[in-house]
C-alpha cells in the first residue's frame, strides 16, 4: 500500500528533478490522537485489497459532548509492517498539509493500543449535520429514463427504456437535454441510486423555484463550473504545499448537499483489481486514461501532471460523467495517440472557454500547462460571467 498523495521536494530546475519526502523520519504530533473507544462504527463506505473506509460517529472529536459523522480509514486485518508504515506516513503527511475547505480534512487518528485508524470529516461543514458526501462520479448518463416527464420526481422514478425518449420532445429544448438520469451503483447495497439533473429554465411550465439545499439533484451549468472551480482551489492549496495527488479523477472527488466539493484519496478502499479504470501497465494497475504522458512513459509525477489529470476531470464533469476517450480501447494504439498529441473532442456541456482550458491542460510539454492558480483565476472569471 502507498498513498496516492505525496509531498515532493524539488532538487533541480526541471519538473522531474524532485524527491518524495520520507515521512518515516517525522515525529507524529500527539495532539491528533483520539480515543478509539469514542468511535461508534457504521457501514463500510469502501473496501479494497489493503483496507477499508468505514462510516462512524466520533464523540467529542471537535468539542466535548458533540458527535460528528466521520470516515475512518484502516488497514485490513493483520497488515504487514510495510503497510503499517505507509499508513503512518500518510497520517504524518496529512498533519503537515493542514486543512482546506476543498479537501477531505484529517480530524484525528488512533495510533495507541490497536490498529492504526485515520479519521476524516464525513460531512459538508464538519458538524455531522447529515450533509453526507456523494461521489462526483455519480454524474453519469444512464441508459434509462423516467416514464412520465413531469409527474415523477427523483425519489420515485420508474425505470423506462430509451424508446420512451420520443415522448419528451414536446417538453425539451433539444439543444440542451433538460432531463438526464444519473446512476450510482452501490457495491454495498447492490442497488442503484437514481438522480435527476434539471435545467429548470429550459422546461416549459416547470416550477423554477428550487431550494438547492433540499434538492441536491438540481444542477445547472453554473454548478458544473463551480465544481471545477472548487477542485482547482483544492489543488491550488495542495500545490502550495508541494503535494501531488497522482489520481485526480471524478471518482476521487466528493460533493456535499451544499454543493461543496472535496478532494480525497480512496486508494486504500478501492478494489483496483476489479475497477476497469485501472489498467495493467508493467507491474502495476494504473488509471492510464487520466495520466499525463510523462507519468505514463517516464513514471514522472509532478504538479503539472496533476494539471493534465485535472483536464480529464473537467472533461468528465462537462460530459456529465462519460468515461474519458469513449470508444477507444487502452492498447498500443491508445498510447501512440497520447504521444502524438491527440485530444478528446469538446464535451457537450462545455463552452468554448472551458474546452480551451481543457486543451491547455493537455499540452504535451508540461511547462506549457497552466498552474492551478491560473486555472482558479480563469474559472473565477467564467463564473462571474455565468
N, C-alpha and C positions, 0 to 999 in steps of 0.2 A: 504494500500500500504506500502511496505517495500523494500528498495533497497536490491538487492541480495548481493552486495558488502558490507562488514562490516569490520571495523578495530577492532582488538581484543587486549586485554592486558592480558598477562599470569599472573596468580596469584599463580601458583604452578609448580612443575617439570613435571607433566603429561600433555599430549596433551590436555586432556579435562578439564584442570584447567585454565579457562580463562573467561573473561567477555567481552561483547561488549562495546566499547567506546560510551558513550552517547553524541552525538554532540549537543544536545539541550542546553547544558551549554556553548558551544563555541560561541565566537563572530564571526560574518560574516565580513570578510575583504572587505571594500567598494571599494577597488581597482579593484574588479572583476565586479563592476556594469557597465552595458551597457545600453544606452538609447533605450527603446523598439521601439521608432519611427524610429530608424535606421535599423530595421528589415523589410525585404520585403518577405512575406511568399509565398512558392510554394506548391508542392504536399505533401500529407501526406505519410510518409515513413512507418508508422506502427501505429496501434491503439489497445488498449486493454480496460479492464474493468475500469482502473484507469486513463488512459490518452492516449496521443499520442506523436509521434515524427514527426516533420514537417521539410521538407527542406526549407531553407530560404537563402536569401542573406543579409549579415551583412555589412553595410557600415561604414568603419573606425574602425573596431574592432582591427586590428593589427596596422595600420598606417593611418593617416589622408589621405582621398582621395582614399583608396583602397576599394575593395569589395571582400568579401570572402564567399564561399559557406559553410553553416553551417547546423547542425542538431539541432533543438530546441525541448527540452523535456518539456512537460507541462501537467498539470493535466486536467481532464475532466471539463466541465462547472459545477460550483457550488460545488467544492470539500469540504469535511468536514474538520474540524480542524486537525484531526489526519493525514489525507493525506497531508495537507499543511506542517505540522511539519515534516513528513517523507521526503518529497522532500527537505525541507530546510536543514535537517540533511544530506541528500545526497550531497547537494551543499557544505556544510561546510567540509564534508569528502573529497570530490574531491579537494578542495583547499588545504587540508593538504597532500593529496597523492602526488600531483605535476605531472609533465609531463614526459612522456617516449614515445619513438618512436613507441612502440608496444602496446600502449593502446589508446583508443579514449580520447583525452585530452580536458579538460574544457577550453573554451576560455573566458567565461563571464557569466553573469546572469542578469536577470531583476527582481528585488525584490521590486521596488518602483512603486506605482500608478498602480496596476493591479495584475493579476495572476502571480505567480512565474514562471519563464522560465529559464531553464538551456541551455546554448549554448555550443555546442561541435563542434570540427572540423569535416568537412564532405568531405575533400579532402586529397589526399595522402601526400602532403607536406605542408599543411596549407595555401597555396596560392590561393586555389579555382580554380586552372587551370584544371578544368574538369576531375580530376582524382577521380571520384566518387567511393565510396565503393561498392563492390558486396559481398553478404554473402558467406562465405566459404561453407555453406551448399548447394550451387548450385552444388557442386561436388556430383552428384547423378546419378547412372546408369539409363538411360531412357529405356523405352520399345520400342523405335522407332529408326530407323537407316536411314541414307540418302540413296537414291536410287542408285546413281552412285558415286563411291568412290572418284575419283579424279577430278570430274567435277563440284561438288557443294561445295561452300565454306560455312563457318559458318554463313554468313549473309543471305544466300538464300537457306536454306536446305528444301528439300521436305520431308514430313513425309512418312515413309515406314514401313511396318510390319516386324517383326523379321524374317519371312521366306526369306527375302532378304539377310540374313546373308550368305547363301551358295555362293553368287556371290563374296564374299570378299576373299575367301580362296587363290586365286592366288596372292593377294597383301600382305597378312598378314603373319607375323611370329606368329603362333598361341600360342606360349608360352607367348607372350606379346601382348595383344589386342591393336592394334595400333590406332584404332579409336573408341572412346566411346562418345556417345552423353550425354550431361548433360541437365537437365531442371530445371528451377526455375519458379514456379507458382506464379505469381504476383497477390496478392489479390486486389490490386488497379486497375490494368489494366484488370484483369480477362483473362489473356493470358499466354503464355509460352515463356520464353527466352531459346533458344536452343544454347548451346555452344559445342565446339568440342575440345577434347584433342587429340593431335597428338604427338606420339613418332616418330619424324622425321627420326631418324636413323634406324628405322625398316621398312620404306616404300620404296619399290623398285621404283626407278626413281623419287622419290619425291624431290622437292626443299627443301634443308635443311637450306637455308639462311632465317632465320626468325627474324624479328625485334620484340623483346618481348614487347617494348613499344607500337607498333602498333597492335600487335596480342596477346592480353591477353589470347586468347583461347588456346594457345600452352603451355602445361605444360609437364614437364619431371619428372622423379623420383627425380632429384635434387631439383626441385621446391617443391615437397611434403616434402622432408627433410627440406628445407628452411622454409616452412610454420611452420613445427613442431618446428624448432629451434627458430623462431621468437616468437611463442606463449610461449615457455619455457622462453625466455628472458623477455617477458612482465610479466609473472607470477613470475619470479625471482625478478623483480622490486617490484611487489605487495607484495611478501613475505618479502622483505626487509623493507616494510612499515607496516608490521603486518596486511595486508589487505587480507581477504579471499574473493573468488569470489562466491562460492556456486552454480553456474550454468554454469560451464565451459563446453562448447559443441560447435560444429561447427556452430550452429545457432547463437551463441554469438561471433563469430569471423568474422571480415570484412577484405577484401583484396582489395588493390587498383590495378590500371593498372600497376604500378611499382612493383607489387607483394610484397608490404609491408603489413604486417599483423597487425591488430589492434584488441585488446580485448575490448569488450564492455559489457554492461548490457542492454538488450532490455526488461527487465521485465515489466516496466510500459506500454510499447507499444505492448505487446504480449497478444493475446486472449487465455489464458491458458485453458479456458473452452472448446475451440474447437480445441486445439492442442493435438494430440494423444501422444506427447512426455511427457505430464504432466498427471500423473495418480493419482486418488484419493487415498490418504493414510491418515487415520484419518480424520481431518477436513480441509485438505489442498490438493492442486494438486501439485505433486512433480515430478521432472524429474528422476524417480526412476532408469532408466537404466544407468544413469550417476553417481549415488550416491554411495559413499563408504558405506560399511556395518555399520560403526559406525554412519553415518548420517541417514541411513535407520532405524536402530533399536534402536539407542540411542539418535538421534537428536543432535549429536555432529558434529560440522563443524570446521575443522582446515586447516592449510596449507597442511597437509598430506591427508586430504580428497579431497582437490583440486588436489593433485597429482594423486589420483585414477581416478578422472574425466578426468584428462589430458591423462591418459592411454586409456580411452574410446575414447577421441577425436583423439588420434593417430590412433586408430582402424578405426574411421570414415574416416580419411584422406587417409589411405593406403588401404582401401576397396573402395575408391572413392565414399564415401557418403552413403554406405549401413547403414540402421538403425541398431544399436547395438543389439546383441543377436537375429539375424534373425531367424524367425520361432518359437521363444519362447514367449509365452504369459506371461504377467505380472499377475501372480496369486500366490497362496500359494506355488506352486512348484518352481516358479521363486525365491522367497525369500529363500527357502530352498537351492536352487542351489548356491546362493550367499553366504550363511552362510557356505556351505560345501567347498568353495574354488574353485568353477567352474570358468574356464577362457575360453573366446572365442578362437577359432582356429586362427592361423596365417592368416591375410588377404592377398589377392592375391598379392598385390604390395609391401608388406613389406619384407625386408630382415630378415635374422635370427637375426641380431643385433637389428633391430628395434623391432622385436617381443619380444626379450628378455627384452628390455626396457619396453614394454607394460606390460609384466608379472611382472616385478619388481614393477610397479606402482600399481598392483593389489594384493599386499601382504595383507593377512587378518590382520596381525599385522601392524598397521600403522607405528610403529617405524622402520620397515624393508623397508619401501618405500624410494626411493631416494628423496633428496631435489631438488628443481628446479635448484639450482646451479649445482648439479651433472648432471642433465639432460641436461643442457646447455653445459657443458663440453663434455659429451658423444656425443651429436649431432654435436658439432663443429668438433670433430674428424671424425665422419662419413661423414660430408660434405667435409672435406679436402680430404678424401679418394675417395669420389664420383667424 
